[in-house]
Amino acid sequence: MDLSTICVHGCKKRYDTTGCISVPIYLSTTFEHPEVGQSSGFNYSRTSNPTREHLEETVAAIEGGCGAIAFTSGMAAVSALTEIFAPGDHIVASDDLYGGTYRLFNNISKKNGIDFTYAVSGQYSLASIMSAIRPTTKAVFIETPTNPMMHVTDIRKLVKITRTRGILLVVDNTFLPYIQRPLALGADMVLHSATKYLGGHNDVLGGLLVTKDAEINERLRFIAKTTGACLSPFDSYMVIRGIKTLAIRMERIQKTAKTVVKYLENSAKVRETHYCGVGGMVSFSTDSEETAITVLNGVKIMKFAESLGGTESLITYPMLQTHADMPKHEREARGIDECLLRLSVGLESASDLIDDLKQVGI
């Protein structure tokens, strides 16, 4: 089936005999055993739940994986991912990462004995990643496009580097669900903050890991069961509902974003625009800190808030919000300074968003 159809109908399993169209929310924490040694397939909701299973199998189908595991947040998914590695293992990661991922890697994963090297993102990413690989390297972790500078890494070319060395390639695909399918390009694992485009309405937290290797999937499921950061049935339903409109939202958002980018590129108050050509995420550098603050304080349709990927357009100040925990010299080396703003284009009309920028002087 076409991806848009998969988004609407989800996985093929049916858990209900009434014919209801919506996936039921199975709030039960536990499930009855018919007899000793027998099970309905569900025993305890931390281990598995019908509503969560429907979400997991839907996302696995969208990404083309053998399985998916749903977590309480994107960061819970990243945290579980790091548990498959051991002290002494080395991971090469994009240097331009979401600040929460950077915080986890540097403050918790390192404390647990995992070593990290941050490779240059963008035009020279492949050469930088290759030079950073060691005999102890177990994985390469990338965002493409990156957050917030929108650098792009060629996944197909990177696969040629990782596969010949037996290294896992993990791609955070939060910015481009439906549009980009990393597993089809050769990646081993895909990460999503389902809080963003998958949920799509700024009303639910969630995270997903999708794999194409059954053994890795089982290891991650064991970790999820043991550590307990499983997505609740109600939140699973909320993400399922969001995914039903994922295709049409991504298509509309991308069209609007391209129009807004053209406007920003011609604004005298914008020094530089960062857009990878697809999706709805745009970053831009204003001509001064004063201009950036004027925008944040003055927008009326866009909302000055963290997060992204929802129906409402959100404008973020990475320096003080998403990347506040990154040391100043590292932020500024990546271009994350007092002039940089990140825009998540929503479902409003392009003309209204442009008018909103105009009324704050952009």
C-alpha positions in Angstrom: 0.0 0.0 0.0 1.0 3.6 -0.4 2.4 5.2 2.7 -0.5 7.6 3.0 -2.9 4.6 3.1 -0.8 2.9 5.8 -0.9 6.1 7.8 -4.7 6.1 7.7 -5.4 2.4 8.3 -2.4 1.4 10.5 -1.5 -2.2 11.1 -3.7 -5.0 9.9 -4.3 -6.6 13.3 -7.8 -6.1 14.8 -8.3 -6.5 18.6 -12.0 -5.8 18.7 -15.1 -7.7 17.4 -17.6 -4.8 17.3 -16.3 -3.4 14.0 -15.3 0.0 15.5 -13.2 2.1 13.1 -11.0 3.8 15.8 -8.4 1.7 17.6 -9.8 0.9 21.1 -7.9 2.3 24.1 -7.1 -0.7 26.2 -6.5 0.8 29.7 -6.2 -2.5 31.5 -2.9 -2.9 33.2 -3.2 -6.7 33.2 -4.9 -9.4 31.2 -6.6 -12.6 32.2 -5.0 -16.0 31.4 -7.5 -18.5 30.0 -5.6 -21.4 31.7 -2.3 -22.1 33.2 0.3 -21.9 30.4 -2.0 -20.1 28.1 -2.2 -16.4 27.2 -4.2 -14.1 24.9 -0.8 -12.7 23.8 -1.0 -9.9 26.4 -0.1 -10.3 30.0 0.9 -7.0 31.6 0.8 -3.6 29.9 4.4 -2.6 30.7 5.4 -5.6 28.6 2.7 -5.2 25.8 -0.6 -3.6 25.3 -3.0 -3.9 22.2 -3.2 -0.1 21.7 0.5 0.4 21.9 1.2 -2.7 19.7 -1.1 -1.2 17.0 1.0 2.0 17.1 4.3 0.1 17.0 3.3 -2.0 14.1 2.0 1.0 12.2 5.2 3.0 12.6 7.2 -0.1 11.7 5.2 -0.4 8.5 5.7 3.3 7.7 9.5 3.1 8.2 9.8 -0.4 6.6 11.2 -2.0 9.8 10.7 -5.4 11.3 9.5 -3.9 14.6 9.1 -0.7 16.6 9.0 0.1 20.3 7.1 3.0 21.8 8.4 5.0 24.7 7.2 7.8 27.0 9.2 10.4 25.1 11.8 10.8 22.4 14.5 11.1 25.1 13.3 7.9 26.7 13.8 6.2 23.3 17.4 7.7 23.0 18.1 6.5 26.6 17.0 3.0 25.8 19.1 3.0 22.7 22.3 3.7 24.6 21.6 0.7 26.8 22.5 -1.7 24.0 26.1 -0.5 24.3 28.7 -1.4 26.9 31.3 0.5 28.8 34.2 1.1 26.4 32.1 1.3 23.3 32.5 4.3 21.1 29.8 6.2 19.2 30.3 8.8 16.4 27.5 11.4 16.5 26.5 14.5 14.5 28.0 17.6 16.1 24.7 19.5 15.4 22.2 17.6 17.6 19.1 18.3 19.5 20.3 19.7 22.8 18.5 17.0 24.9 20.4 14.3 23.0 23.6 16.1 23.5 22.9 16.5 27.2 22.1 12.8 27.6 25.2 11.7 25.7 27.6 14.0 27.6 26.2 13.7 31.1 24.7 10.2 31.5 26.0 8.0 28.7 29.6 9.1 29.2 29.2 8.5 33.0 28.2 4.9 32.1 31.4 4.4 30.1 30.3 5.1 26.5 32.6 7.4 24.6 31.5 9.9 22.0 33.1 11.8 19.1 31.2 14.6 17.5 31.7 14.7 13.7 31.2 17.7 11.6 27.7 17.9 10.1 26.8 19.0 6.6 29.0 19.2 3.5 32.0 17.5 5.0 30.1 15.0 7.3 31.2 11.8 5.5 34.9 12.6 5.7 34.5 13.7 9.3 32.6 10.6 10.4 35.1 8.3 8.6 38.1 10.0 10.4 36.3 9.7 13.7 35.8 5.9 13.5 37.9 3.8 15.9 38.2 0.0 16.4 35.8 0.4 19.3 33.2 2.3 17.3 29.8 0.5 17.5 27.5 3.0 16.0 27.1 6.3 14.1 24.2 8.4 15.3 23.0 11.2 13.0 20.2 13.7 12.5 19.5 14.6 9.0 18.6 17.4 8.7 20.2 18.4 11.9 18.7 20.4 14.7 18.8 23.4 14.4 21.2 24.2 11.5 19.4 21.8 9.0 22.7 20.2 7.8 22.1 17.1 5.5 24.0 13.9 5.5 23.8 11.5 2.5 22.5 8.3 4.2 23.2 6.1 1.2 26.8 7.1 1.1 27.2 6.9 4.9 25.8 3.3 4.8 28.8 2.3 2.6 31.1 3.5 5.4 29.2 1.9 8.3 28.2 -1.4 6.7 31.7 -2.5 5.6 32.9 -1.9 9.1 30.0 -3.6 10.9 28.9 -0.4 12.6 25.2 0.4 13.3 23.8 3.5 11.6 21.1 5.2 13.7 19.1 8.0 12.1 16.9 10.4 14.1 14.1 11.0 11.6 12.0 13.2 13.7 12.1 16.1 11.2 11.1 14.1 8.1 8.7 11.3 8.8 6.8 10.1 5.7 9.1 12.2 3.5 12.4 10.3 4.4 12.7 6.6 5.0 16.2 5.9 6.4 15.8 2.1 6.7 15.1 1.9 2.9 18.3 3.8 2.3 20.3 1.3 4.3 20.2 2.6 7.9 19.9 0.1 10.7 17.7 2.0 13.2 15.4 5.0 13.1 14.5 7.2 16.1 11.4 9.4 16.4 10.2 11.9 18.9 6.6 11.1 18.4 5.8 14.3 20.3 6.5 16.1 17.1 5.1 15.3 13.6 3.8 11.8 14.4 1.5 13.1 17.1 1.2 16.3 15.2 -1.0 18.4 17.5 1.2 19.5 20.4 -0.8 17.4 22.9 1.1 14.2 23.5 4.7 13.0 24.4 6.1 9.9 22.9 9.2 8.3 21.3 9.8 5.4 19.0 12.7 3.2 17.9 12.3 1.2 14.7 14.8 -1.5 13.6 15.2 -3.8 10.7 17.1 -6.4 12.7 14.9 -8.7 14.8 17.6 -9.5 17.3 18.2 -5.8 18.1 14.4 -5.3 18.3 14.2 -8.0 20.9 17.1 -6.5 22.9 15.4 -3.1 22.9 12.0 -4.6 23.9 13.7 -6.3 26.8 15.2 -3.0 27.8 11.8 -1.2 27.5 10.1 -4.0 29.6 12.8 -3.8 32.2 13.3 -0.1 32.6 9.5 0.6 32.2 9.4 3.7 30.0 6.6 2.3 27.9 4.1 4.6 26.2 0.6 4.5 27.9 -2.4 3.2 26.0 -4.1 6.6 25.9 -0.9 8.3 24.6 -0.5 5.5 22.1 -4.0 6.2 20.8 -3.2 9.9 20.5 -0.2 9.2 18.3 -2.2 6.7 16.2 -4.8 9.5 15.7 -2.1 11.9 14.7 -0.5 9.6 12.2 -3.8 9.3 10.3 -3.3 12.8 9.0 0.6 12.6 8.8 0.8 12.4 5.0 -1.5 15.3 4.3 0.0 17.4 7.1 3.6 16.9 5.9 2.6 17.7 2.3 0.8 20.9 3.3 3.5 22.0 5.8 6.3 21.5 3.2 4.5 23.5 0.6 3.9 26.4 3.1 7.5 26.2 4.4 8.9 26.7 0.9 6.9 29.8 0.4 8.0 31.2 3.8 11.6 30.4 3.1 11.5 32.4 -0.2 10.2 35.4 1.8 12.9 35.0 4.5 15.6 34.8 1.9 14.6 38.2 0.5 14.3 39.9 3.9 16.8 42.6 4.7 16.6 41.7 8.3 17.6 38.1 7.7 21.3 37.3 7.3 21.0 33.6 6.5 18.3 31.0 6.0 18.8 27.3 6.8 16.4 25.0 5.0 17.2 21.6 3.6 14.7 21.8 0.7 12.1 19.4 2.2 9.9 19.3 5.3 8.7 22.1 7.5 11.7 23.0 9.7 13.5 26.3 9.0 16.1 28.2 10.9 17.2 31.8 10.2 19.7 34.2 11.5 18.5 37.8 12.0 20.7 40.9 11.6 20.9 41.4 15.3 20.0 40.1 18.8 17.5 43.0 19.1 15.7 41.9 15.9 15.5 38.3 17.2 14.0 39.3 20.5 11.5 41.7 18.7 10.3 38.7 16.6 9.9 36.4 19.6 8.1 39.0 21.6 5.9 40.3 18.8 4.6 37.3 16.8 0.9 36.8 17.0 0.1 33.8 14.8 3.3 31.9 15.4 3.8 30.9 19.0 7.0 31.5 20.9 7.5 28.0 22.3 9.7 24.9 22.3 8.9 21.8 20.3 7.9 21.4 16.7 5.9 19.4 14.2 2.4 20.5 15.4 -0.6 22.1 13.7 0.5 25.5 15.1 3.6 27.2 13.8 6.2 27.5 16.7 9.2 29.8 16.8 12.0 28.8 19.1 15.1 30.5 20.5 17.6 27.6 20.5 20.2 29.5 22.5 17.9 29.8 25.5 15.6 26.8 24.9 16.5 23.6 23.0 20.3 24.1 23.3 20.6 26.0 26.6 22.6 23.2 28.2 25.3 23.3 25.5 28.4 25.3 26.5 28.4 28.8 24.9 31.6 28.3 22.9 30.2 25.0 21.4 26.9 26.6 20.6 28.4 29.5 18.9 30.9 27.3 17.0 27.8 25.6 15.5 26.1 28.9 14.6 23.7 28.8 17.5 23.9 32.3 18.8 21.7 35.2 19.9 20.5 35.9 16.4 19.4 32.3 15.4 15.7 31.5 15.4 14.1 28.1 14.6 10.7 28.0 12.9 8.4 24.9 12.8 5.9 25.7 10.1 2.4 24.6 10.9 -0.9 24.4 9.0 -1.7 28.1 8.8 -1.8 29.8 5.4 1.6 30.9 4.1 0.3 34.5 3.6 -0.8 34.8 7.2 2.6 33.5 8.4 4.4 36.0 6.2 2.1 38.8 7.4 3.0 37.8 10.9 6.7 38.2 10.1 6.1 41.5 8.4 4.3 43.0 11.4 7.5 42.3 13.5 9.7 43.9 11.0 11.0 40.9 9.1 
